Amino acid sequence: MAKAKPRLGKGLAGLISGNTANKTASPAKKTVAPAATKKQAASGKASPAPALKEEVVGNASFLELSVSKVEPNPYQPRREFEESQLSDLAESIRSEGLIQPIVVREVDGRYQLIAGERRWRAFKLLKISKIPARIIKAGDSSSASMALIENLQRENLNPIEEALGYASLLRDFDLKQEQVAERVGKGRATIANSLRLLTLPDEVRGYLSTGLLSTGHAKVLLGLEAKAEQTLIARRIIEEGVSVRGTEALIESMKRSGKGKQSSGRPVSSAEAAAIEDIEKRMVSYLNAKVALNHTPKKGKILIEYTGNDDLQRILEKIGLEEG
């Protein structure tokens, strides 16, 4: 029997209703794009909309807002917006209208998005001048929480975006992991494991963001101390299609042979790790090739990848070696 999907705490709707002063339940209302908006969508042209009409439900206002007066949420965890998906959404809005309004808060005479950035971007693509919106009262912390929760509920954040969202709540609002867990309706261990992904090298985080690596692979890679080896194994996983179980076996074998540990037996400090990563990045930039630097106080190795004889010759000339 399939397990019931865990709920994200109160959920976005719960948090929004929690910001209204009037706790009396109001009947749910289905909001669709007004006729004027649908006509604009059909023509694809921006046209002046009628005077703003306001409907008040509880302590939240529903308005048609000028698209140009709406701005993105600075705490939006989502970093990537697929153009093809935005185009599909725009076509859906063009034919069916907007079923669910965006959610915003008023900040310095403008309107900051809390939920619905994809819908807002789709309206901009369609060049529609007004968009249905729900205006609520929310502070920075609540706004950030709601933006994160909305994306988690839609399951369209990649693992790094999700981790950065949690990190923002911790850093920008001085929350503890337990408080973040409570706000988003997840266990503290889940938050802690997600945040660990941010310690991976930039290259590996990039693979996670684009879906080339799974979260399962990433968790296994965290068992390696050396950033260079995390990067090398990540590349091997992608190139050879290694499974999560296969990655576990590979790393366990490395540890048994002593290849996955620092020869001195002491952990690398954050300052050392940062210096090593900086050198690696500079080498990558200079050689225009993939480079992995595995450094210990007593010895180390540099691995440079090339893609054929011509590329090898180019790298040799770059480092001052001529063909013998």
Rosetta silent file (secondary structure, phi, psi, omega in degrees, C-alpha in Angstrom):
SEQUENCE: MAKAKPRLGKGLAGLISGNTANKTASPAKKTVAPAATKKQAASGKASPAPALKEEVVGNASFLELSVSKVEPNPYQPRREFEESQLSDLAESIRSEGLIQPIVVREVDGRYQLIAGERRWRAFKLLKISKIPARIIKAGDSSSASMALIENLQRENLNPIEEALGYASLLRDFDLKQEQVAERVGKGRATIANSLRLLTLPDEVRGYLSTGLLSTGHAKVLLGLEAKAEQTLIARRIIEEGVSVRGTEALIESMKRSGKGKQSSGRPVSSAEAAAIEDIEKRMVSYLNAKVALNHTPKKGKILIEYTGNDDLQRILEKIGLEEG
SCORE:     score description
SCORE:     0.000 S_00000001
   1 L     0.000  128.504 -177.281    0.000    0.000    0.000 S_00000001
   2 L   -66.398  140.547  178.481    1.447    3.344   -1.039 S_00000001
   3 L   -75.421  145.911  176.670    2.373    5.694    1.746 S_00000001
   4 L   -68.167  138.697 -179.702    0.536    8.986    2.003 S_00000001
   5 L   -69.010  127.054 -178.695    2.642   11.883    0.814 S_00000001
   6 L   -62.081  142.155  178.603    3.832   13.953    3.793 S_00000001
   7 L   -85.413  150.351 -179.995    2.383   17.427    4.005 S_00000001
   8 L   -87.340   72.294  178.723    4.585   20.477    4.117 S_00000001
   9 L    56.418 -135.610  177.064    3.498   21.700    7.509 S_00000001
  10 L   -67.531  -24.112 -173.501    0.719   24.252    7.167 S_00000001
  11 H    79.254  169.731 -178.222    1.507   24.627    3.492 S_00000001
  12 H   -61.284  -43.804 -178.950    1.453   27.896    1.599 S_00000001
  13 H   -61.120  -38.886  179.851   -2.284   28.364    2.055 S_00000001
  14 H   -65.201  -40.992  179.893   -1.929   27.858    5.792 S_00000001
  15 H   -68.409  -38.884  179.832    0.835   30.429    6.079 S_00000001
  16 H   -64.725  -46.004 -179.834   -1.051   32.957    3.986 S_00000001
  17 H   -65.995  -26.727  178.147   -4.204   32.592    6.045 S_00000001
  18 H   -69.208  -14.755  179.542   -2.029   32.864    9.136 S_00000001
  19 L   -93.579   -2.065  179.842   -1.106   36.395    8.036 S_00000001
  20 L   -91.812  140.711 -178.159   -4.685   37.623    7.956 S_00000001
  21 L   -72.021  -33.489 -178.294   -6.024   39.398   10.959 S_00000001
  22 L   -87.139  110.643 -176.547   -9.540   38.030   10.470 S_00000001
  23 L   -84.435   -3.925  179.026   -9.444   34.360   11.410 S_00000001
  24 L   -66.167  128.057 -176.638  -13.028   33.733   10.323 S_00000001
  25 L   -66.306  136.352  176.636  -12.928   31.193    7.516 S_00000001
  26 L  -110.045  144.517 -179.881  -14.011   32.543    4.159 S_00000001
  27 L   -62.585  141.034 -179.184  -15.385   30.305    1.440 S_00000001
  28 L   -65.717  142.082 -179.074  -12.790   29.343   -1.154 S_00000001
  29 L  -124.832  139.101  176.694  -13.134   31.236   -4.393 S_00000001
  30 L   -90.182  123.353 -176.991  -11.961   30.255   -7.834 S_00000001
  31 L  -105.905  126.600  177.836  -10.236   33.181   -9.486 S_00000001
  32 L  -121.380  161.878  179.509  -10.035   33.360  -13.250 S_00000001
  33 L   -64.869  136.631  177.251   -8.610   35.980  -15.549 S_00000001
  34 L   -62.091  162.481 -177.425  -11.121   38.742  -16.286 S_00000001
  35 H   -56.431  -40.436 -178.920  -12.562   38.971  -19.786 S_00000001
  36 H   -60.738  -39.645 -179.856  -10.299   41.907  -20.633 S_00000001
  37 H   -65.628  -41.374 -179.816   -7.249   39.866  -19.683 S_00000001
  38 H   -64.114  -38.017  178.982   -8.365   36.931  -21.831 S_00000001
  39 H   -65.090  -40.922  177.794   -8.862   39.223  -24.813 S_00000001
  40 H   -61.587  -42.117 -179.350   -5.384   40.644  -24.365 S_00000001
  41 H   -63.224  -40.713 -178.672   -3.978   37.117  -24.202 S_00000001
  42 H   -64.003  -38.263 -178.223   -5.810   36.111  -27.370 S_00000001
  43 H   -84.716  -22.134 -177.493   -4.458   39.077  -29.303 S_00000001
  44 L    73.876   11.020 -178.963   -0.992   38.962  -27.756 S_00000001
  45 L  -113.186  143.756  174.924   -1.068   42.761  -27.489 S_00000001
  46 L   -75.465  134.225  177.868   -0.865   44.915  -24.415 S_00000001
  47 L  -139.911  153.044 -178.268   -3.963   47.046  -24.038 S_00000001
  48 L   -62.219  134.642  179.076   -5.180   49.430  -21.386 S_00000001
  49 L   -95.474  159.020  177.391   -7.189   47.635  -18.729 S_00000001
  50 L   -64.736  170.966  179.982  -10.224   49.069  -16.996 S_00000001
  51 L   -54.605  146.113 -177.596   -9.882   50.739  -13.602 S_00000001
  52 L   -59.631  134.317  177.037   -8.639   48.405  -10.902 S_00000001
  53 L  -110.144  132.003 -177.205  -11.354   46.431   -9.208 S_00000001
  54 L  -114.238  134.017  174.709  -10.786   45.320   -5.655 S_00000001
  55 E  -123.195  129.060 -178.073  -12.446   42.417   -3.888 S_00000001
  56 E  -107.289  124.817  175.320  -11.720   41.905   -0.203 S_00000001
  57 E  -122.795  116.426 -174.749  -11.914   38.433    1.349 S_00000001
  58 L    62.331 -123.058  179.676  -11.054   38.379    5.052 S_00000001
  59 L  -112.066   14.578  179.643   -7.995   40.602    5.306 S_00000001
  60 E  -108.767  139.517 -179.268   -6.619   39.794    1.849 S_00000001
  61 E  -103.109  141.151  173.608   -7.300   41.965   -1.199 S_00000001
  62 E  -110.214  124.315 -178.025   -7.766   40.688   -4.741 S_00000001
  63 E  -138.038  161.440  163.727   -6.764   43.174   -7.447 S_00000001
  64 E   -94.848  114.763 -177.013   -5.731   43.392  -11.054 S_00000001
  65 E  -102.243  151.921  172.530   -2.210   44.806  -10.780 S_00000001
  66 E   -66.724  126.777 -179.186   -0.052   46.390  -13.421 S_00000001
  67 H   -56.347  -34.922 -177.786    2.478   43.748  -14.479 S_00000001
  68 H   -70.770  -17.574  179.750    5.184   46.427  -14.514 S_00000001
  69 H   -91.546   -1.320  179.274    4.587   47.194  -10.816 S_00000001
  70 E   -98.676  137.463  179.915    5.278   43.591   -9.773 S_00000001
  71 E  -131.902  155.899 -177.836    8.837   42.558   -9.028 S_00000001
  72 L   -63.332  156.671  175.895   10.538   39.237   -8.172 S_00000001
  73 L   -79.895  122.759  179.766   11.030   38.099   -4.599 S_00000001
  74 L   -63.951  -17.167  179.532   14.712   38.540   -3.622 S_00000001
  75 L   -99.346   11.112  178.028   14.360   35.393   -1.498 S_00000001
  76 L   -60.025  121.050 -178.521   13.012   33.302   -4.390 S_00000001
  77 L   -75.628  -21.704 -176.522   14.923   30.010   -4.165 S_00000001
  78 L   -74.312  124.846 -178.635   14.298   29.113   -7.801 S_00000001
  79 L  -103.248  -26.052 -174.979   17.270   30.079   -9.986 S_00000001
  80 L  -113.195  134.037  174.956   16.312   28.464  -13.300 S_00000001
  81 L  -125.886  107.533 -178.081   13.217   29.173  -15.393 S_00000001
  82 L   -65.502  123.664 -178.393   12.874   26.872  -18.421 S_00000001
  83 H   -61.990  -39.035 -178.759   11.898   28.924  -21.461 S_00000001
  84 H   -65.019  -38.645  179.101    9.948   26.042  -23.009 S_00000001
  85 H   -68.993  -38.038  177.027    7.901   25.588  -19.829 S_00000001
  86 H   -64.076  -39.507  178.968    7.209   29.332  -19.642 S_00000001
  87 H   -64.660  -41.145  178.024    6.060   29.275  -23.268 S_00000001
  88 H   -62.722  -43.205  179.453    3.736   26.347  -22.548 S_00000001
  89 H   -64.028  -40.881  179.361    2.312   28.160  -19.531 S_00000001
  90 H   -61.529  -41.540  179.299    1.825   31.326  -21.580 S_00000001
  91 H   -65.362  -37.636  177.670   -0.100   29.373  -24.230 S_00000001
  92 H   -63.617  -43.226  179.161   -2.280   27.828  -21.513 S_00000001
  93 H   -66.504  -37.571  179.608   -3.047   31.280  -20.090 S_00000001
  94 H   -59.709  -40.417 -175.297   -3.730   32.608  -23.594 S_00000001
  95 H   -90.063  -33.403 -173.158   -6.397   29.948  -24.199 S_00000001
  96 H  -111.950  -12.010 -173.927   -7.821   29.340  -20.714 S_00000001
  97 L    83.056  177.967 -179.077   -7.056   32.483  -18.734 S_00000001
  98 L   -93.817  117.641 -177.547   -5.357   32.527  -15.326 S_00000001
  99 L   -79.536  -39.657 -175.914   -6.949   30.065  -12.906 S_00000001
 100 L  -120.739  123.543 -179.093   -4.894   30.965   -9.816 S_00000001
 101 L   -69.316  158.368  173.066   -3.834   34.559   -9.038 S_00000001
 102 E   -73.925  162.978  177.211   -0.305   35.429   -8.039 S_00000001
 103 E  -117.027  128.613 -176.798    0.355   36.284   -4.382 S_00000001
 104 E  -135.141  167.984  169.621    2.188   39.530   -3.575 S_00000001
 105 E  -130.363  152.468 -178.766    2.947   41.910   -0.736 S_00000001
 106 E   -87.147  127.967  178.958    3.238   45.684   -0.964 S_00000001
 107 E  -136.640  112.283  176.746    6.753   47.070   -0.510 S_00000001
 108 L    53.055   45.801  175.946    7.493   50.785   -0.984 S_00000001
 109 L    79.989   -0.577  176.155    4.613   51.362   -3.395 S_00000001
 110 E  -118.956 -179.779 -176.351    5.400   48.323   -5.518 S_00000001
 111 E  -123.880  121.113 -176.867    4.344   44.684   -5.284 S_00000001
 112 E  -100.386  130.167 -178.327    6.806   41.932   -4.441 S_00000001
 113 E   -65.744  138.640  170.454    6.021   38.380   -5.483 S_00000001
 114 E  -112.075  -41.884  178.366    5.520   35.713   -2.869 S_00000001
 115 E  -145.098  137.355  175.194    4.044   33.029   -5.117 S_00000001
 116 L   108.314   27.966 -178.180    3.536   32.839   -8.870 S_00000001
 117 H   -64.528  -35.296  178.378    6.709   34.108  -10.529 S_00000001
 118 H   -64.393  -39.954  178.633    6.265   31.726  -13.475 S_00000001
 119 H   -64.351  -41.448  179.207    2.713   33.019  -13.998 S_00000001
 120 H   -63.848  -42.641  178.671    3.979   36.625  -13.845 S_00000001
 121 H   -64.636  -36.792  178.301    6.746   35.859  -16.365 S_00000001
 122 H   -64.271  -39.812  177.384    4.179   34.209  -18.654 S_00000001
 123 H   -62.883  -38.150  178.254    2.037   37.368  -18.541 S_00000001
 124 H   -65.298  -38.822  177.283    5.097   39.404  -19.542 S_00000001
 125 H   -61.664  -39.346 -179.371    5.681   37.044  -22.476 S_00000001
 126 H   -79.173   -8.136 -179.139    2.085   37.576  -23.560 S_00000001
 127 L    59.534   41.933  175.546    2.469   41.356  -23.107 S_00000001
 128 L   -92.033  133.090 -171.434   -0.643   41.540  -20.939 S_00000001
 129 L   -81.095  -25.401 -177.187   -0.702   44.756  -18.918 S_00000001
 130 E  -124.625  147.715  179.216   -2.689   43.563  -15.859 S_00000001
 131 E  -135.373  134.451  176.258   -2.504   40.396  -13.779 S_00000001
 132 E   -64.518  134.999 -175.806   -4.926   39.113  -11.095 S_00000001
 133 E  -143.651  151.465  171.966   -3.206   39.142   -7.708 S_00000001
 134 E  -108.271  124.747 -177.663   -3.859   38.452   -4.063 S_00000001
 135 E  -103.853  124.430  179.443   -2.246   41.039   -1.781 S_00000001
 136 L  -126.688  166.625  175.155   -1.316   39.954    1.727 S_00000001
 137 L   -96.252  126.761 -179.415    0.651   41.379    4.628 S_00000001
 138 L  -157.218  140.169  175.075    3.937   39.581    5.226 S_00000001
 139 L   -82.773  177.381 -178.696    7.376   40.398    6.604 S_00000001
 140 H   -57.706  -46.547 -177.521   10.644   39.392    4.938 S_00000001
 141 H   -61.847  -46.025  179.057   10.919   36.128    6.866 S_00000001
 142 H   -64.105  -40.208  179.910    7.348   35.075    6.079 S_00000001
 143 H   -61.733  -44.600  179.596    7.787   36.065    2.439 S_00000001
 144 H   -64.277  -43.297  179.234   10.932   33.946    2.115 S_00000001
 145 H   -60.737  -45.226 -176.777    9.272   30.986    3.829 S_00000001
 146 H   -67.349  -38.414  178.213    6.220   31.177    1.589 S_00000001
 147 H   -62.752  -41.503  179.195    8.292   31.459   -1.597 S_00000001
 148 H   -67.002  -45.800 -178.214   10.256   28.376   -0.587 S_00000001
 149 H   -62.605  -41.461 -179.840    7.180   26.402    0.426 S_00000001
 150 H   -58.896  -42.575 -179.953    5.359   27.212   -2.803 S_00000001
 151 H   -70.496  -36.965  177.740    8.226   25.803   -4.837 S_00000001
 152 H   -64.492  -40.571 -179.612    8.598   22.749   -2.592 S_00000001
 153 H   -65.317  -33.653  179.330    4.895   21.985   -2.936 S_00000001
 154 H   -83.736   -8.277  177.453    5.173   22.189   -6.711 S_00000001
 155 L    56.215   40.295 -179.400    8.283   19.964   -6.591 S_00000001
 156 L  -120.645   20.824  172.970   10.088   22.030   -9.220 S_00000001
 157 L   -96.039  139.800  171.566   13.223   23.050   -7.329 S_00000001
 158 L   -80.161  165.554 -173.970   16.472   21.255   -8.069 S_00000001
 159 H   -57.101  -34.150 -179.396   18.425   20.003   -5.003 S_00000001
 160 H   -74.283  -39.865  176.388   20.806   22.974   -4.963 S_00000001
 161 H   -61.053  -41.877  178.997   18.010   25.544   -5.236 S_00000001
 162 H   -62.126  -45.938 -179.866   16.240   23.822   -2.343 S_00000001
 163 H   -63.382  -40.155  178.759   19.420   23.838   -0.226 S_00000001
 164 H   -65.602  -33.367  176.425   20.061   27.518   -1.020 S_00000001
 165 H   -63.519  -45.383  177.594   16.497   28.304    0.050 S_00000001
 166 H   -63.402  -42.290 -179.175   17.080   26.690    3.446 S_00000001
 167 H   -61.928  -36.863  178.677   20.451   28.443    3.743 S_00000001
 168 H   -63.686  -42.864  178.739   18.770   31.795    3.068 S_00000001
 169 H   -62.809  -38.370  179.118   16.281   31.238    5.887 S_00000001
 170 H   -69.446  -46.345 -172.602   19.142   30.365    8.255 S_00000001
 171 H   -78.462  -48.307 -171.177   21.454   33.190    7.196 S_00000001
 172 H   -80.185  -22.538 -175.559   19.140   36.079    6.421 S_00000001
 173 H  -123.266   11.068  173.849   16.657   35.610    9.258 S_00000001
 174 L    54.799   40.927  177.666   18.868   34.100   11.960 S_00000001
 175 L   -92.562  158.462  173.597   16.735   30.975   12.218 S_00000001
 176 L   -96.109  162.790 -177.963   17.905   27.621   13.544 S_00000001
 177 H   -57.919  -37.157  179.288   17.580   24.394   11.588 S_00000001
 178 H   -62.794  -38.709 -179.911   14.731   23.273   13.846 S_00000001
 179 H   -69.625  -39.502  177.095   12.829   26.489   13.081 S_00000001
 180 H   -63.486  -44.046  179.901   13.373   26.117    9.336 S_00000001
 181 H   -58.397  -42.103 -179.651   12.217   22.500    9.528 S_00000001
 182 H   -66.220  -39.603 -177.620    9.036   23.558   11.319 S_00000001
 183 H   -66.353  -38.145 -176.468    8.285   26.297    8.789 S_00000001
 184 H   -98.679   -0.602  175.893    8.588   24.051    5.751 S_00000001
 185 L    71.836   34.371  177.893    7.143   20.937    7.391 S_00000001
 186 L  -126.664  162.724  179.344   10.215   18.734    7.048 S_00000001
 187 L   -71.115  153.089  179.894   12.463   16.935    9.526 S_00000001
 188 H   -61.737  -36.422  179.631   15.571   18.651   10.855 S_00000001
 189 H   -62.629  -36.196  177.823   17.714   15.821    9.453 S_00000001
 190 H   -63.451  -42.291  178.969   16.296   16.504    5.988 S_00000001
 191 H   -64.514  -45.796 -178.313   17.296   20.165    6.275 S_00000001
 192 H   -61.549  -44.084  179.697   20.768   19.267    7.550 S_00000001
 193 H   -65.481  -37.350  178.497   21.371   16.748    4.732 S_00000001
 194 H   -65.111  -43.945 -179.421   20.190   19.243    2.133 S_00000001
 195 H   -63.040  -29.999  179.525   22.536   21.941    3.463 S_00000001
 196 H   -62.870  -27.109  179.787   25.493   19.534    3.230 S_00000001
 197 H   -60.957  -26.536 -178.601   25.094   19.553   -0.550 S_00000001
 198 H   -73.255  -10.148  177.147   26.324   23.159   -0.531 S_00000001
 199 H   -85.735   -8.411  179.080   29.747   21.964    0.661 S_00000001
 200 L   -70.913  156.034  177.646   30.337   20.117   -2.615 S_00000001
 201 L   -60.198  155.310 -178.168   32.639   21.705   -5.232 S_00000001
 202 H   -53.854  -42.470 -178.088   31.025   24.135   -7.670 S_00000001
 203 H   -61.267  -43.147 -179.105   31.364   21.715  -10.566 S_00000001
 204 H   -68.822  -38.423  177.042   29.555   18.935   -8.706 S_00000001
 205 H   -62.360  -35.382  176.742   26.837   21.343   -7.579 S_00000001
 206 H   -63.185  -41.588  177.603   26.381   22.258  -11.221 S_00000001
 207 H   -62.332  -37.963  178.866   25.848   18.592  -12.116 S_00000001
 208 H   -66.825  -41.885 -177.781   23.218   18.378   -9.373 S_00000001
 209 H   -63.367  -36.063 -176.652   21.451   21.514  -10.588 S_00000001
 210 H   -91.832   -1.779  177.640   21.181   20.223  -14.142 S_00000001
 211 L    85.731    5.015  177.636   20.120   16.720  -13.152 S_00000001
 212 L   -70.522  -27.693  175.627   23.294   14.988  -14.352 S_00000001
 213 L  -119.630  144.334  176.252   23.797   13.756  -10.772 S_00000001
 214 L   -90.215  164.415  176.460   21.097   12.579   -8.384 S_00000001
 215 H   -62.487  -34.897  177.515   20.826   13.582   -4.738 S_00000001
 216 H   -60.020  -44.382  176.427   21.620    9.963   -3.877 S_00000001
 217 H   -60.934  -44.258 -176.749   24.926   10.189   -5.740 S_00000001
 218 H   -61.655  -41.719  179.679   25.727   13.494   -4.064 S_00000001
 219 H   -61.805  -36.634  178.452   25.153   12.101   -0.578 S_00000001
 220 H   -69.219  -40.835  179.912   27.594    9.296   -1.322 S_00000001
 221 H   -61.332  -28.967  179.070   30.192   11.750   -2.656 S_00000001
 222 L   -64.418  -14.292  176.661   30.040   13.616    0.648 S_00000001
 223 L   -73.427  -11.586  176.009   31.747   10.580    2.167 S_00000001
 224 L   -93.818  137.782 -179.276   34.960   11.699    0.466 S_00000001
 225 L   -81.666  -38.707 -173.960   37.006   14.396    2.191 S_00000001
 226 L   -79.001  125.162  179.312   38.995   15.625   -0.818 S_00000001
 227 H   -60.698  -39.163 -178.892   37.112   18.034   -3.078 S_00000001
 228 H   -61.207  -40.206 -178.671   39.201   16.965   -6.076 S_00000001
 229 H   -73.399  -32.418  174.150   38.185   13.339   -5.613 S_00000001
 230 H   -59.945  -42.366 -179.747   34.539   14.311   -5.218 S_00000001
 231 H   -66.887  -44.616 -178.841   34.829   16.034   -8.593 S_00000001
 232 H   -62.966  -43.300  179.987   36.649   13.142  -10.268 S_00000001
 233 H   -67.889  -37.113  177.650   34.148   10.546   -9.068 S_00000001
 234 H   -60.642  -43.275  178.176   31.257   12.784  -10.117 S_00000001
 235 H   -62.474  -40.724 -179.060   32.684   12.960  -13.636 S_00000001
 236 H   -65.880  -39.391  178.191   33.120    9.188  -13.679 S_00000001
 237 H   -57.302  -44.587 -177.262   29.511    8.658  -12.529 S_00000001
 238 H   -70.816  -46.131 -176.012   28.271   10.764  -15.445 S_00000001
 239 H   -68.061  -37.367 -175.320   30.611    9.357  -18.081 S_00000001
 240 H  -103.899   -2.362  179.913   30.123    5.689  -17.133 S_00000001
 241 L    65.194   40.269 -177.810   26.544    5.832  -15.854 S_00000001
 242 L   -71.949  134.305  178.963   27.510    4.515  -12.414 S_00000001
 243 L   -75.739  171.134  177.448   24.542    3.786  -10.118 S_00000001
 244 H   -62.078  -45.099  178.485   24.272    5.012   -6.526 S_00000001
 245 H   -62.848  -39.500  178.111   25.117    1.523   -5.257 S_00000001
 246 H   -64.403  -36.684  177.895   28.029    1.347   -7.663 S_00000001
 247 H   -66.247  -40.842  177.468   29.273    4.717   -6.384 S_00000001
 248 H   -59.418  -44.738 -179.128   29.066    3.462   -2.794 S_00000001
 249 H   -65.865  -39.384 -179.816   31.162    0.410   -3.717 S_00000001
 250 H   -63.873  -45.338 -178.614   33.683    2.561   -5.602 S_00000001
 251 H   -70.035  -37.422  177.372   34.178    4.971   -2.705 S_00000001
 252 H   -62.466  -39.471  177.780   34.363    2.153   -0.160 S_00000001
 253 H   -64.745  -40.669  178.005   37.092    0.561   -2.258 S_00000001
 254 H   -62.065  -41.426 -178.858   38.976    3.872   -2.382 S_00000001
 255 H   -66.943  -39.048  179.728   38.777    4.227    1.390 S_00000001
 256 H   -64.649  -35.671 -178.839   40.043    0.707    1.977 S_00000001
 257 L   -84.486   -3.533  177.104   43.023    1.356   -0.267 S_00000001
 258 L    83.709    8.799 -177.490   43.697    4.672    1.499 S_00000001
 259 L   -83.743  -15.897 -177.551   43.100    6.784   -1.605 S_00000001
 260 L   -99.610   16.916 -177.423   40.168    8.648   -0.192 S_00000001
 261 L  -126.125  159.163  173.288   41.950   10.024    2.894 S_00000001
 262 L   -74.732  132.708 -175.867   44.470   12.687    3.641 S_00000001
 263 L   -62.748  -27.511 -179.078   47.911   11.069    4.039 S_00000001
 264 L   -79.175  -12.736 -179.510   48.602   13.080    7.165 S_00000001
 265 L    79.473    0.102 -179.293   45.425   11.753    8.815 S_00000001
 266 L  -106.808  148.197  179.553   44.305   15.284    9.691 S_00000001
 267 L   -70.149  151.698  177.593   41.272   17.034    8.219 S_00000001
 268 L   -81.223  132.605  179.377   41.752   19.848    5.740 S_00000001
 269 L   -72.267  162.001 -179.871   40.818   23.238    7.153 S_00000001
 270 H   -63.940  -33.500  179.056   38.248   25.395    5.405 S_00000001
 271 H   -66.306  -42.919  178.364   41.000   27.920    4.560 S_00000001
 272 H   -63.887  -44.758 -179.520   43.132   25.203    2.941 S_00000001
 273 H   -60.150  -41.239  179.760   40.163   23.830    1.030 S_00000001
 274 H   -65.906  -39.725  179.796   39.311   27.313   -0.254 S_00000001
 275 H   -66.081  -42.129  179.479   42.911   27.912   -1.360 S_00000001
 276 H   -64.339  -43.461 -179.845   43.056   24.567   -3.164 S_00000001
 277 H   -64.701  -36.706  178.560   39.748   25.211   -4.904 S_00000001
 278 H   -64.452  -43.575  178.854   40.942   28.675   -5.957 S_00000001
 279 H   -62.199  -43.033  179.817   44.125   27.218   -7.497 S_00000001
 280 H   -60.360  -44.760  179.683   42.064   24.578   -9.288 S_00000001
 281 H   -62.472  -40.894 -179.861   39.702   27.212  -10.726 S_00000001
 282 H   -65.359  -37.841  178.159   42.636   29.318  -11.946 S_00000001
 283 H   -66.985  -41.303  177.943   44.188   26.288  -13.657 S_00000001
 284 H   -60.179  -44.772 -179.205   40.862   25.450  -15.311 S_00000001
 285 H   -65.286  -42.003 -176.392   40.584   29.031  -16.564 S_00000001
 286 H   -71.336  -43.032 -175.772   44.180   29.175  -17.808 S_00000001
 287 H   -88.601  -14.459 -175.745   44.245   25.776  -19.511 S_00000001
 288 L    53.944   47.451 -179.442   40.602   25.802  -20.641 S_00000001
 289 L  -150.567  160.948  176.466   40.397   22.165  -19.542 S_00000001
 290 L   -73.269  129.790 -177.970   39.002   20.127  -16.682 S_00000001
 291 E  -132.157  137.123  174.153   41.505   20.024  -13.821 S_00000001
 292 E  -125.130  125.518 -178.542   41.403   18.211  -10.483 S_00000001
 293 E  -110.766  115.383  179.116   43.938   19.103   -7.782 S_00000001
 294 E  -109.420  105.039 -171.375   44.388   16.550   -5.000 S_00000001
 295 E  -115.775  137.944  168.480   46.617   18.124   -2.351 S_00000001
 296 L  -134.739  164.660 -178.414   47.988   16.923    0.977 S_00000001
 297 L   -59.067  -28.505 -175.441   50.805   18.433    3.082 S_00000001
 298 L   -97.827  -33.602 -179.168   53.243   15.708    1.949 S_00000001
 299 L  -159.528  174.114  179.261   52.234   15.037   -1.628 S_00000001
 300 E  -170.245 -177.558  177.734   49.520   15.542   -4.187 S_00000001
 301 E  -150.290  150.653  176.697   48.570   15.136   -7.794 S_00000001
 302 E  -117.489  126.460  179.450   47.156   17.219  -10.607 S_00000001
 303 E  -112.669  123.459  179.735   44.859   15.578  -13.130 S_00000001
 304 E  -118.758  126.281  179.144   44.245   17.369  -16.443 S_00000001
 305 L   -94.872  140.959  174.195   41.705   16.030  -18.914 S_00000001
 306 L  -134.927  162.975 -170.144   42.094   16.464  -22.668 S_00000001
 307 L  -112.737   17.419  178.800   39.912   15.403  -25.584 S_00000001
 308 L   152.601  179.110 -176.404   42.401   14.209  -28.198 S_00000001
 309 H   -60.522  -42.455 -178.673   45.841   14.727  -29.681 S_00000001
 310 H   -64.652  -40.369 -179.838   45.166   18.297  -30.768 S_00000001
 311 H   -67.267  -38.328  177.161   43.835   19.243  -27.346 S_00000001
 312 H   -62.259  -44.651  179.401   46.858   17.622  -25.678 S_00000001
 313 H   -60.920  -40.537  178.775   49.192   19.567  -27.949 S_00000001
 314 H   -61.072  -42.593 -179.428   47.344   22.795  -27.110 S_00000001
 315 H   -68.313  -40.983  178.842   47.741   22.163  -23.361 S_00000001
 316 H   -60.301  -43.539  179.038   51.432   21.285  -23.718 S_00000001
 317 H   -66.311  -35.037 -179.111   52.066   24.544  -25.560 S_00000001
 318 H   -64.198  -36.572 -178.290   50.066   26.427  -22.918 S_00000001
 319 L   -94.578    8.595  173.055   52.320   25.164  -20.115 S_00000001
 320 L    90.332   16.085  178.193   55.489   25.798  -22.144 S_00000001
 321 L  -107.970  129.054  177.757   56.261   22.313  -23.413 S_00000001
 322 L   -99.344  154.952 -178.742   56.892   21.781  -27.097 S_00000001
 323 L   -63.818  129.801 -177.041   56.338   18.515  -28.906 S_00000001
 324 L   -79.528    0.000    0.000   59.535   16.482  -28.790 S_00000001
